[in-house]
């Protein structure tokens, strides 16, 4: 149910090579008809629709709640207004020169040109116009995503929307679909991270131009190192991303990425979720996402003092389902308990303590998790001594029928 891998009608892992042309890496209808449709785990299919549902809900939410701010922001951008507000932070930062607009323009031009060269030189199957199209989608989605991030500190990603659009714009090409998705996801994410850094620097009184160069150089160095590390892993880690990898480098998110490229790129949205698709009923969830914020907005306007309605946030609620695959509710329940203890019980009972220590405790959890991950990896996983530490708490996830891919009922294949 929670698998993020594709399957065929025989209950086996889907053999992608049997439905693709090896030279062009594109979909082959004849091979597909002779082999099998592609089946998804139900949680994986619902996860895909939850992304689209949260995206559609986010658009409606932004229009209903923040249309005035959006219009004002666009007017300020097109009028090139550079005036500062009169709060103390702006007054203190006024002594530092702002970053010129043409610095950002140069980065944009370099990024677009690099993308065009990459997709053309490496024969990815993605047309050059796809780079410009993906950039346009990314620009449109920055505003509603930024609104939610600023208000709730939650990022609603548009990765499935990118796959969905590319599935119709560049059909039958999984590699091109992945690239389109990367452009539409990474560009808004990087934009918002950059903006968050500038905001933090503003309150920390860091000169904007210095912060600009630190962020830019950091992004370039980080991307370069990431490519070399990934290349080293592929060449040197035996069995990387396989289920039997000794150090548990099973790459769950990479498998999700791969399955998405097949679902939306190779098979296409019309074949999987269209009117004649196997999961056609799920497409109505996208419409539900558009409509759900409307009654909540109306009720909040009608009953502004209602405590319950004040905390109902449709895009955030829906986006909670985005982590169903490749994870499970077991990953979410501990977070729920901690949130209820700190942000509900302690905040109401001991507000002064909460104001002083809550975010320090939250940071300590994150740091502790990172340190424990390093210790566990190098002391246990890297040396492959997991069998010596076997006990119920470590082995129970592997004891069920689901992990061993065994069904409760016997499946019969009926040929036409």
N, C-alpha and C positions, 0 to 999 in steps of 0.2 A: 504493500500500500504506500509506503513512504520512499520507495526506491526512486532515484533520479536517473535511472538508466533506461534505455529503450528496449522493447521486447518484440518478438515476432509471434505469429499465431501458433507456433509450436511450443511456446513457453521458454524459448531460448533467447539469449542476448541477440539483439538485432544486428545482423551482418550487413553493415553499410555498403561494403564493396559489391554486394549482390544487386544493388539498385542504382549504382553510379557508373558513369563513364570514367575509366581510370585516367584518361588523358586530360580531360577538362574538369573533372571533379564536379560534374553536374548531374541532375536527376535524369534517369532513364525510365520512361514509362513502361516499355516492354519488359525490362528486367523486373520492375516493380510488380507488374501483373503476374509474372511467373513465380514470384517469391511470396511476399506477405505484406499486409499493411503494418504500420508501426504502431505499437501500443505503448501507452504511458501508464505509470502508476497513478492512481486516482489523486493522491496528494500532489503529485507533480503537475497534473492537468489543472487542479484547483489553484495551485500556486501561480501558474501562468496567468490564469484569469484574475486572480487577486491583484496581481501587478497592474493589469489593464483596468481593473475596477477601481483601484486606489488612484490611478492616474486620472481617470475620468472624473472621479469624485473630487480630486484636487483642483481640477479646472473649474468645476462648478463652485467649489468652496471659495476659491480665490476671487471669482467674479462677484459672488454674493457678499462676502465679508470685506474685501479689500479693493473694490473697484475704484474707489476714490483715490486711494494711495497709488494704485497702478497708473491711473491716468495722470496724476500729479508727477509721478516719477518719470513717465515718458515725456511729459512736457518739459520737465527740467533737463532731461537728457538732450532733447532736440533743440532746446534753447541754449545749450551749453552753459547752463548756470553754474558758476563756481563760487557763489557767495556762501559764506559759512553762517551757521546759526550762532546764537549769542550765549550758549552755555559755556561753562568754565573750561571744559575740555577743548572746545573749538578755539577759544581765546588763547589758551596755552599753546596749542598746536599751530597757531597762525604764524609763529616765528619761523616755521620750517616751510620750504617751498614744496608745492604739490608735485606729484609725478605727472609729467606732460602726457596728454592723450596720445601723442604720436609714438610714445614708447610702447604702449599697448598695441597700437596699430601695427608696428613692426613685428611684434611677437605673433599677432594674428596672421600676417602675411607669410611669415616664415613657417608657421604651423600648417597653413593651407597648402602652400607650395610643397612642403615636405610630404604631406599626405597624398597629394596628387602624384608626385614622383614615386612614392612607395607603391601605391596601388597599380601604377602602370609598369614600373620596372620589374616587379616581382610577379606579374601575371596573376593577380589575385582574382580576376573575374569581376572586380568592382569597377564600374566606369568612373571617369573623373567627375562627371556631374554628381555622382553619388556622394563625393566628399562635400561638395557645396550644399547638397540637399541635407546631409546629416548635420552639417554646421548650422543650417537654418532651423532644423528641428531642435537642436541643442539650445540655440538662442531663445526660441519661444518657450522652452521648458524651464529656463533658468529662473524666470520671475515667480511662477507658482511654487517651484521647489524652494526657492529662497525665502518666500513668505512663511512656509511651513517650518523650515529650518530655524528661522529667526524667532518664531513664536513658540516652538515646542522642542527645539534641539533634536528633532527627528528628521532624517533625510528620506524622502520618498523617491526611489530610483525609477528611471524610465527605461530600464534595459529591455524589458519585454516589449514596450511600445516601439523601441528601435528595431527589434527583431520583427515585429508585426508589420511595420511600415516597409522595411526592407524585403519582407516576404512577398509583398505585392509589387514593389518597385523593381526588385532584382530577383525574380523567382528562380528556384532550382539551383541556387549557388550558395552552398553553406559557408564557404570561406568569405565571400563578399558580405553575407549576412552578419557574420561575426565582426567584420571590420566596421560595417555600418553601425552595429550596436555599440562597439567600442567608442566610436566618434560621438555618438549621441549620449553616452553615459559619462565618459571621462571628461568631456568638455564642460558640462554643467557642474560636475563634481569638483573639478579643478578650479573653476570660476568661483564657486561658493567657498572652497577652502581658502583661496587667495583672499576673497573678501573678508572671511572670518579673521584671517591673519592681520589684514589691514585694520580691522575694527579693534582687535586686541592691541595692536601697536598704537592705535589712536589713544586708547585709554591708558596705555603704559608710557605714553609720550616718547615713542620711538620715531625718528624722522622718517617720513613716508618713502623717500627715495632710497634710504639705506635698507628699509624693510623690503622694498621692491626687489632690490638686487639679491638680498638674502633668499627670498622666496624663489626667485627665478633660477639662481644658481643651484639652490637645493633641489628644485624640480628636475633640472637637467642632470645633476649628479645622481639623484635617486633613480631616475628612469634608466640611465646608462648602467648603473650597478645592477639594477633589477634584471635587465636583459642578459648581462653576463652571468649572473647567478642562475637564472633559469636555464641558460644554455649549458652551464656546468652541471646542473642537476640532471638534465636529460642525458648527458654523455656519461655521467659517473655513478648515478644511483641505479642499482640493478632493480628491475621490476617496478620502476617509478609509476605511480598511479594505478597499479594493479591491486586487486583485493588481497593478494597474498604477500604484499611487500613487507619485508621483515621489520623495518623501522616504522611501519604504519604510515608511509607516505602514500596514502590512497587517493589523495586529491579530490575530495568530495565536491568542492566548488568547480573544479575543472570539468568533472563529469557533468555537472549541471549545465555548464557553459556549452559542452559538446552536445548534450541532448537538445538544448535550445537551438543550436545551429541546424540540427536535423529537423526538429519540429517546424521551425519557422523558415529556415533557409532551403533545406533539401526537399522536404515534403510540401511545405508552404501552408499558410494559414487557412486557405480555402479547403485544402484536402483534410486538414486536421480539425478545424473549428468552424468551417463554413457550413452552408445550409445542407450540404450532402456529406459533411464530415462526421467522423466517429464521435466527436465531442461537441456537436453543433449546439446542443442545449445550453452549454456553458457560456456561449457568446452573449446571452441575455444578461449576464452579470455585468457586462460593460455598461449597458443601458441603466441597470440598477445603480451602478456607481455614479452616473450622471445625475440621477434623480434623488438619491438618498439625502444629500445635504439640504435639499429644498425644504422638506417638512421640519427638519431639525432647526434650520435657520428661522422658519416661521414661528415655531414654538418658542425659541429663545427670544424672539422679538415680542411675542405675545405675553410670555411669562419671564421677564428679565430677572426676577428674584428667585427663581427656582434653582436650588443648589444642584440638583441632579443634572438638569439640562445644561448647566454652565460647563460641565466637564465632558459632555458628549462631543466628540470630535471624529466625524465619520472617516476622513482620509487616514487618520492615525489608527483607528480601530481596524480598518480594512488592511492597512499595511502590516499589521501584526501577523497576518496569514502568510506573508511573503517568506517567512523563515521555515515554513513547514518542511521544505525539501532543500538540502539533504539532511536536515535536522529533524527533531521531533519535539513534542511538548515537554519532554524531560529537560530540554535546554532552557525552556521558558519559565517553568514552574519555580526554580530557585530565585530567579530574577523577580518574579511576581511577589514572592514572600518578602524579599529584601525591600522591595519598593513599598509594600504595604507597611512594613515595620518603620522604615525611616521617613517616608514622605506622607504617611497618614497618621500612624500612632504617635511617633516621637515628635513630629511637627506640631501636632495638636496638644500634646501633653507637656513637652519641653522645648518650646519654640526657641528660646535663647540658646540652648545647646545645639539645636538643629542649625540655626543660623551660623554658628561658629564652626561646627565640626562636620556637617553633613557632606559637603563637597570634598573635604579632606579624606573622609572615610571612603567616599566613592573613588577618589584617586588612588587610595591605598589598595583597594580591591583590584583595580586595573593593574597597578604595578606588581602586586603580589601574584596575580595570575601570570603575568609575563615572566617573572623570575621563576616561579614554580614550573612553568612550561619548559624553560631552559634547563633547570635542574633535572626534571623528569626525563627529558629527551636524552641528555648526555649521560645520565647515570643509569637509565633503564632501557630506553628504546634503542639508542645508538649501539649499545653493547649486546642487545638481543638477550636480555635476562628476564623477559616478561614471564616466562614459564615458572621461574623461581618465585614469583610474587603472585601466583594464581590463587585467587580466593573468590568467593561468590560475588563480591562487589565488582570484580574485574571481568568475570567470565559470564555473568548472566546475560549480557547483550548478545552473546554468541550461542546461547543455548536453545533459542526458540526456532520454530519452523521457518519463520520469516527470514532470519539471517542465513539459514542453510538452504533457502530457496526450495522448500518442500511445501506442497499444498496440502490442505486438509482433505480435499476432494480430488479424485482422479479426473483429469481432463482428457476428453476424447476429441480428436480432430476428425471432422466430417468433411470429406472431399465432395466437391460439387459434381 
